[in-house]
Amino acid sequence: MIRRRGILWLLRGNSISLVSSSSLSHFIRPSRPIPSHPIPSHSMEALQNGNSTVATLHDGIHSCKLTDSLKLEHQFIRVPFEHYKKTIRANHRVFEKEVSAVISALPDLSQDDAVLHLNSLVSRLQGLKRKLEDGSKVEHLQEQRCRARLDHLESAAAAAADGDNLSEWNNTRLKRILVDYMLRMSYHDTAAKLAESSNIQDLVDIDIFHEAKKVIDALQNKEVAPALAWCADNKSRLKKSKSKFEFQLRLQEFIELVRSENNVRAVMYARKYLAPWAATYTKEFQKVFATLAFTSNTGCEIYKVLFEPKQWDYLMDQFKQEFCRLYGMTLEPVLNIYLQAGLSALKTPFCYEDDCPKEDPLSQESFRKLAMPLPFSKQHHSKLVCYITKELMDTENPPLVLPNGYVYSTKAVEEMAANNNGKITCPRTGLVCNYSEVTKAYVS
């Protein structure tokens, strides 16, 4: 077959016929892109070693695929590690605070008073001991979680050598990814049940997302106290990342006081909580403070937007971003990242046409939306998929062209002819022809 200006030149015996390429365009499906990773050198060297060639090449490709896949496991290790560090810092702060309080109280006491206060000091230190023991248990559990995840990733290398074990390992990873997606979508109970039934509690972050859920639920109810408490717990790290989330929470509290027409309390609140931020965020501070001259139903667009309910949605989005940044998580669920990696190899202009076959994942609106920011895949060879059987047309099942220009697979045409005394009916136009009238097509 030769292509010239949108026309396909088909060989028909010793003659040549013309068929519009638009008739074939509905069936042309690009092939998968060529893998970007090189074949390992040790696999190439094995090409001269007879029967070991296929096994070595197969193992090399599996190893490369596994290595590429593990690059997405960064947050799988970092999240529990960050949580572990946070717990250690919290326990250290408790220890320093209690010990400093005890030591600072001693010089102010006379010898007689020291004896009298000895019991209270001992009681306080015993309370500190209990706190440290509880904190040590939490640290130990988080240490086990980090170790379990390292062991899980290390087992991937051994599993790659065994097809059955690799399948089991991939199945576990799939469940991890699903749990992560459910937690991000607020299906916490379902995620917990899946993790428990699969015995992967140490491989997922249910407790961390439960912490975030409390803040998100409070913001949905227009309450900022849990979010402010979260900011206080992570103050040093938020300050290090130059986060303005706490300032935005304080602004919203100020707005709510103005909304309730409690201007005196609003001014007092601003002096106490907003003034320290004024030098850093001068414009935002001035804009919000000016709302004292307006009411919540003001028609002035500049200030009207500050009273809109969507400000709470904005705070929830900001919290999610800060939360993910704090623990080294991706903003997108890991499931979306994996799906986009696969969709990038399937996305073609044909996927967005009305007659895209339902077998194509991109025929569904949810997948189309997910693939929207992705570029079209680079294809080096074309594919034909039979409209009837949905099977690939290749040298084993070559395409056949009907007199009306529509193309179907040899398997479909022969089966149709066998069931209808050599007659073939085009399922889309209703044309009836003999099997002898069809022509073999060649795809370049």
C-alpha positions as CSV (number, residue, x, y, z in Angstrom):
1,M,0.0,0.0,0.0
2,I,1.3,3.5,-0.9
3,R,0.0,6.7,0.7
4,R,-0.3,9.8,-1.4
5,R,-2.2,13.0,-0.3
6,G,-4.8,11.2,1.8
7,I,-5.3,8.4,-0.8
8,L,-4.5,4.7,-0.3
9,W,-3.3,2.9,-3.4
10,L,-4.4,-0.7,-2.9
11,L,-3.1,-3.6,-4.9
12,R,-6.0,-5.6,-6.4
13,G,-4.3,-8.4,-8.3
14,N,-2.5,-6.8,-11.1
15,S,-4.5,-3.6,-11.0
16,I,-4.6,-0.7,-8.6
17,S,-7.6,0.8,-6.9
18,L,-8.0,4.0,-4.9
19,V,-9.6,4.2,-1.5
20,S,-9.9,7.3,0.7
21,S,-7.7,7.2,3.7
22,S,-10.6,8.6,5.8
23,S,-12.3,5.2,5.4
24,L,-9.4,3.6,7.2
25,S,-8.8,6.3,9.7
26,H,-11.5,5.0,12.0
27,F,-9.5,1.8,12.4
28,I,-5.9,3.0,12.5
29,R,-4.6,2.7,16.0
30,P,-1.0,3.7,16.7
31,S,1.4,1.2,18.2
32,R,3.0,1.5,21.6
33,P,6.0,3.8,21.9
34,I,9.5,2.3,21.9
35,P,10.7,1.8,25.5
36,S,12.9,4.7,26.5
37,H,15.3,2.7,28.7
38,P,18.2,0.9,27.0
39,I,18.7,-2.8,27.2
40,P,21.3,-3.6,29.8
41,S,24.8,-4.4,28.4
42,H,24.9,-7.8,30.1
43,S,21.7,-8.7,28.2
44,M,23.3,-7.7,24.9
45,E,26.4,-9.8,25.7
46,A,24.2,-12.8,26.2
47,L,23.0,-12.7,22.6
48,Q,25.9,-15.0,21.7
49,N,25.2,-17.6,24.4
50,G,22.5,-19.6,22.7
51,N,19.5,-20.5,24.9
52,S,20.5,-18.1,27.7
53,T,19.7,-15.1,25.4
54,V,15.9,-15.0,25.9
55,A,16.1,-15.5,29.7
56,T,18.8,-12.9,30.2
57,L,17.1,-10.4,28.0
58,H,13.8,-11.0,29.7
59,D,15.3,-10.6,33.2
60,G,17.1,-7.4,32.1
61,I,13.9,-5.8,30.8
62,H,12.1,-6.8,34.0
63,S,14.9,-5.3,36.0
64,C,14.7,-2.0,34.1
65,K,10.9,-1.8,34.4
66,L,11.2,-2.5,38.2
67,T,13.8,0.2,38.6
68,D,11.7,2.8,36.8
69,S,8.7,1.8,38.8
70,L,10.5,2.2,42.1
71,K,11.3,5.8,41.3
72,L,7.7,6.5,42.2
73,E,8.1,5.1,45.7
74,H,9.8,8.1,47.1
75,Q,6.9,9.2,49.3
76,F,6.4,5.6,50.4
77,I,9.6,5.8,52.4
78,R,9.7,9.5,53.2
79,V,6.2,9.8,54.8
80,P,6.8,7.4,57.7
81,F,10.3,8.8,58.1
82,E,9.0,12.4,58.4
83,H,6.4,11.2,60.9
84,Y,9.1,9.4,62.9
85,K,11.3,12.5,63.0
86,K,8.2,14.6,64.1
87,T,7.6,12.2,67.0
88,I,11.2,12.3,68.1
89,R,11.2,16.1,68.1
90,A,7.9,16.2,70.1
91,N,9.2,13.8,72.7
92,H,12.4,15.8,73.0
93,R,10.5,19.0,73.5
94,V,8.4,17.4,76.3
95,F,11.6,16.1,78.0
96,E,13.4,19.5,77.8
97,K,10.3,21.4,79.0
98,E,9.8,19.2,82.1
99,V,13.4,18.9,83.0
100,S,14.0,22.6,82.6
101,A,11.0,23.4,84.8
102,V,12.3,21.0,87.5
103,I,15.9,22.4,87.4
104,S,14.8,26.0,87.3
105,A,12.6,25.5,90.4
106,L,15.5,24.1,92.5
107,P,17.6,27.2,93.1
108,D,14.6,29.2,94.4
109,L,14.0,26.7,97.2
110,S,15.7,26.6,100.5
111,Q,17.0,23.3,101.9
112,D,13.9,22.9,104.1
113,D,11.6,23.8,101.2
114,A,13.4,21.4,99.0
115,V,12.6,18.6,101.3
116,L,9.0,19.6,101.4
117,H,8.7,19.8,97.6
118,L,10.7,16.7,97.1
119,N,7.6,14.5,96.7
120,S,6.1,16.9,94.1
121,L,9.3,16.9,92.2
122,V,9.5,13.1,92.3
123,S,5.9,12.9,91.2
124,R,6.6,15.3,88.3
125,L,9.6,13.3,87.2
126,Q,7.6,10.0,87.4
127,G,5.0,11.6,85.2
128,L,7.7,12.6,82.7
129,K,9.0,9.0,82.8
130,R,5.5,7.7,81.8
131,K,5.3,10.2,79.0
132,L,8.7,9.2,77.7
133,E,7.8,5.5,77.9
134,D,4.6,6.1,75.9
135,G,6.6,8.2,73.5
136,S,9.2,5.5,73.2
137,K,6.5,3.0,72.3
138,V,5.2,5.3,69.5
139,E,8.7,5.7,68.2
140,H,9.2,2.0,68.2
141,L,6.0,1.4,66.2
142,Q,7.1,4.1,63.7
143,E,10.5,2.6,63.5
144,Q,8.9,-0.8,62.7
145,R,6.9,0.9,60.0
146,C,10.0,2.3,58.3
147,R,11.7,-1.1,58.5
148,A,8.6,-2.9,57.0
149,R,8.6,-0.5,54.0
150,L,12.3,-0.9,53.4
151,D,11.9,-4.7,53.6
152,H,9.0,-4.5,51.2
153,L,11.0,-2.6,48.6
154,E,14.0,-4.8,49.1
155,S,11.8,-7.9,48.4
156,A,11.0,-6.4,45.0
157,A,14.4,-7.4,43.6
158,A,14.0,-11.0,44.7
159,A,10.5,-11.1,43.4
160,A,11.6,-9.9,40.0
161,A,13.5,-13.1,39.5
162,D,10.3,-15.1,40.1
163,G,7.2,-14.4,38.1
164,D,4.8,-15.7,40.8
165,N,6.4,-13.6,43.6
166,L,6.5,-10.5,41.4
167,S,2.8,-10.9,40.7
168,E,2.1,-11.1,44.4
169,W,4.4,-8.1,45.1
170,N,2.6,-6.0,42.4
171,N,-0.7,-7.0,43.9
172,T,0.4,-5.7,47.3
173,R,1.6,-2.5,45.7
174,L,-1.8,-2.1,43.9
175,K,-3.6,-2.4,47.2
176,R,-1.2,0.2,48.7
177,I,-2.0,2.6,45.9
178,L,-5.8,2.0,46.2
179,V,-5.6,2.7,50.0
180,D,-3.7,5.9,49.3
181,Y,-6.3,7.0,46.8
182,M,-9.2,6.2,49.2
183,L,-7.5,8.2,52.0
184,R,-7.1,11.2,49.8
185,M,-10.7,11.0,48.7
186,S,-11.9,10.8,52.3
187,Y,-13.0,7.1,52.2
188,H,-11.2,6.4,55.4
189,D,-13.3,3.5,56.7
190,T,-13.0,1.7,53.4
191,A,-9.3,2.3,53.3
192,A,-8.9,0.9,56.8
193,K,-10.9,-2.2,56.0
194,L,-8.8,-2.9,52.8
195,A,-5.5,-2.4,54.7
196,E,-6.6,-4.7,57.5
197,S,-7.9,-7.4,55.2
198,S,-4.7,-7.3,53.2
199,N,-2.5,-7.1,56.3
200,I,-0.7,-4.0,54.9
201,Q,-1.2,-1.6,57.9
202,D,2.5,-0.9,58.1
203,L,2.6,-0.1,54.4
204,V,0.0,2.6,54.4
205,D,-0.5,6.0,56.1
206,I,-3.9,5.7,57.7
207,D,-3.0,7.5,61.0
208,I,-1.3,10.4,59.2
209,F,-4.4,11.0,56.9
210,H,-6.6,10.6,60.0
211,E,-4.8,13.6,61.5
212,A,-5.4,15.6,58.3
213,K,-9.1,14.5,58.2
214,K,-9.7,16.2,61.6
215,V,-8.4,19.5,60.2
216,I,-10.3,19.2,56.9
217,D,-13.6,18.3,58.7
218,A,-13.2,21.3,61.0
219,L,-12.6,23.7,58.0
220,Q,-15.7,22.3,56.3
221,N,-17.6,23.3,59.5
222,K,-16.0,26.7,59.4
223,E,-13.8,26.1,62.4
224,V,-10.1,27.0,62.4
225,A,-9.0,25.8,65.9
226,P,-7.8,22.4,64.8
227,A,-5.9,23.9,61.9
228,L,-4.3,26.4,64.1
229,A,-3.3,23.6,66.5
230,W,-1.8,21.8,63.6
231,C,0.2,24.9,62.7
232,A,1.5,25.2,66.2
233,D,2.6,21.5,66.2
234,N,4.5,22.1,63.0
235,K,5.5,25.7,63.5
236,S,9.2,25.4,62.9
237,R,8.9,23.4,59.7
238,L,6.1,25.7,58.3
239,K,8.3,28.7,59.1
240,K,11.3,27.1,57.4
241,S,9.2,26.6,54.2
242,K,7.9,30.2,54.5
243,S,4.3,29.1,54.7
244,K,1.6,31.7,55.1
245,F,-1.2,29.2,56.0
246,E,-1.4,30.2,59.6
247,F,-1.7,33.9,58.5
248,Q,-4.5,33.0,56.1
249,L,-6.3,31.2,59.0
250,R,-6.0,34.3,61.2
251,L,-7.3,36.4,58.4
252,Q,-10.4,34.2,58.0
253,E,-11.0,34.4,61.8
254,F,-10.9,38.2,61.5
255,I,-13.3,38.1,58.6
256,E,-15.8,36.0,60.5
257,L,-15.7,38.6,63.4
258,V,-16.4,41.3,60.9
259,R,-19.2,39.3,59.3
260,S,-20.8,39.0,62.7
261,E,-20.4,42.8,63.1
262,N,-18.3,42.4,66.1
263,N,-15.8,45.1,65.1
264,V,-14.4,45.8,68.5
265,R,-13.3,42.1,69.0
266,A,-12.0,42.1,65.4
267,V,-9.7,45.0,66.1
268,M,-8.5,43.4,69.3
269,Y,-7.9,40.1,67.5
270,A,-6.0,41.9,64.7
271,R,-3.7,43.6,67.3
272,K,-2.9,40.3,68.9
273,Y,-2.7,37.9,66.0
274,L,-2.4,39.8,62.8
275,A,0.0,42.6,63.8
276,P,3.0,40.3,63.9
277,W,2.4,39.4,60.3
278,A,1.7,42.9,59.1
279,A,5.3,43.7,58.0
280,T,5.6,40.5,56.0
281,Y,2.1,40.5,54.3
282,T,1.4,44.2,54.3
283,K,-1.0,44.3,51.3
284,E,-3.1,41.4,52.5
285,F,-3.2,42.9,56.0
286,Q,-4.4,46.3,54.7
287,K,-7.0,44.8,52.4
288,V,-8.6,42.6,55.1
289,F,-8.4,45.4,57.7
290,A,-10.4,47.6,55.4
291,T,-13.4,45.3,55.6
292,L,-14.2,47.0,58.9
293,A,-15.7,49.7,56.8
294,F,-18.0,47.3,55.0
295,T,-20.6,44.7,55.7
296,S,-20.7,41.1,54.6
297,N,-23.2,41.9,51.9
298,T,-21.1,44.7,50.4
299,G,-21.3,45.2,46.6
300,C,-17.7,46.2,46.3
301,E,-16.1,43.3,44.5
302,I,-12.6,43.8,46.1
303,Y,-14.0,43.1,49.5
304,K,-17.1,41.0,48.6
305,V,-14.9,38.1,47.6
306,L,-13.4,38.0,51.1
307,F,-16.8,37.2,52.6
308,E,-17.7,34.4,50.1
309,P,-18.0,30.8,51.4
310,K,-15.4,29.6,48.8
311,Q,-12.7,31.1,51.0
312,W,-13.1,28.1,53.2
313,D,-12.6,25.8,50.2
314,Y,-9.5,27.8,49.5
315,L,-8.2,27.2,53.0
316,M,-8.9,23.4,52.7
317,D,-6.9,23.3,49.4
318,Q,-4.1,25.3,51.1
319,F,-4.0,22.9,54.0
320,K,-3.8,19.9,51.7
321,Q,-0.9,21.4,49.9
322,E,1.0,22.3,53.1
323,F,0.2,18.8,54.5
324,C,1.6,17.1,51.4
325,R,4.6,19.3,51.4
326,L,5.3,18.7,55.0
327,Y,5.4,14.9,54.6
328,G,7.0,14.9,51.1
329,M,3.8,13.6,49.4
330,T,2.7,14.2,45.8
331,L,-0.3,16.5,45.5
332,E,-1.8,14.1,43.0
333,P,-2.8,10.6,44.3
334,V,-0.2,8.0,43.3
335,L,-3.0,6.1,41.4
336,N,-3.5,9.1,39.1
337,I,0.3,9.2,38.4
338,Y,0.4,5.5,37.4
339,L,-2.8,5.9,35.3
340,Q,-1.3,8.9,33.5
341,A,1.9,7.0,32.8
342,G,-0.2,4.3,31.0
343,L,-2.6,6.8,29.3
344,S,0.3,8.7,27.9
345,A,1.1,5.6,25.7
346,L,-2.5,5.3,24.6
347,K,-3.5,8.9,24.0
348,T,-4.1,9.7,20.3
349,P,-6.3,12.2,18.5
350,F,-8.7,9.3,17.6
351,C,-9.4,8.8,21.3
352,Y,-11.4,12.0,21.4
353,E,-13.6,11.2,18.4
354,D,-17.3,10.2,18.9
355,D,-16.7,6.7,17.4
356,C,-13.8,5.8,19.7
357,P,-14.4,2.2,20.6
358,K,-15.6,1.5,24.2
359,E,-12.7,-0.9,24.7
360,D,-10.4,2.1,24.7
361,P,-10.0,3.5,28.2
362,L,-9.9,7.0,26.8
363,S,-13.5,6.6,25.5
364,Q,-14.5,7.3,29.1
365,E,-14.8,10.9,30.2
366,S,-13.0,10.4,33.5
367,F,-9.9,9.0,31.7
368,R,-10.1,11.8,29.1
369,K,-10.0,14.3,31.9
370,L,-7.1,12.6,33.5
371,A,-5.2,12.5,30.2
372,M,-6.0,16.1,29.2
373,P,-2.6,17.6,30.3
374,L,-0.7,14.8,28.7
375,P,0.9,15.0,25.2
376,F,-0.2,12.7,22.4
377,S,2.0,9.5,22.3
378,K,4.7,9.3,19.8
379,Q,4.0,6.4,17.4
380,H,6.3,4.9,14.9
381,H,4.0,2.4,13.3
382,S,0.2,2.3,12.7
383,K,-2.2,-0.3,14.0
384,L,-5.5,-1.5,12.7
385,V,-8.2,-2.8,15.1
386,C,-11.1,-4.7,13.7
387,Y,-14.4,-3.0,14.2
388,I,-16.2,-6.3,14.6
389,T,-13.9,-8.5,16.6
390,K,-11.9,-5.7,18.3
391,E,-8.8,-7.7,17.6
392,L,-5.5,-6.4,16.2
393,M,-5.1,-6.8,12.4
394,D,-1.6,-7.9,11.6
395,T,0.3,-10.4,9.4
396,E,-1.5,-13.3,11.1
397,N,-4.9,-11.6,10.8
398,P,-4.5,-9.2,7.8
399,P,-7.0,-6.4,7.0
400,L,-9.4,-6.8,4.2
401,V,-11.1,-3.9,2.3
402,L,-14.7,-4.1,1.2
403,P,-15.8,-2.4,-2.1
404,N,-17.2,0.5,0.0
405,G,-13.7,1.2,1.5
406,Y,-14.4,-0.1,5.0
407,V,-11.8,-2.4,6.5
408,Y,-12.3,-5.5,8.7
409,S,-10.1,-8.3,9.8
410,T,-9.7,-11.5,7.8
411,K,-11.0,-13.5,10.8
412,A,-14.2,-11.4,10.9
413,V,-14.8,-11.5,7.1
414,E,-14.2,-15.2,6.8
415,E,-16.5,-16.0,9.7
416,M,-19.2,-13.8,8.2
417,A,-18.8,-15.4,4.7
418,A,-18.9,-18.9,6.2
419,N,-22.2,-18.2,8.0
420,N,-23.8,-16.5,5.0
421,N,-22.9,-18.6,2.0
422,G,-20.0,-16.5,0.9
423,K,-21.9,-13.2,1.4
424,I,-20.5,-10.3,3.5
425,T,-22.5,-7.5,5.0
426,C,-20.9,-4.3,6.1
427,P,-22.1,-3.7,9.7
428,R,-22.0,0.1,9.2
429,T,-23.4,0.7,5.8
430,G,-25.4,-2.5,5.1
431,L,-23.5,-3.1,1.8
432,V,-23.7,-6.8,0.7
433,C,-20.9,-8.2,-1.4
434,N,-19.2,-11.5,-2.2
435,Y,-16.0,-12.7,-0.5
436,S,-14.3,-12.6,-3.8
437,E,-14.8,-8.8,-4.0
438,V,-12.7,-8.0,-0.9
439,T,-9.1,-6.9,-1.2
440,K,-6.2,-7.4,1.1
441,A,-4.7,-4.2,2.5
442,Y,-1.1,-3.5,3.6
443,V,-0.4,-1.2,6.4
444,S,2.8,0.8,6.3
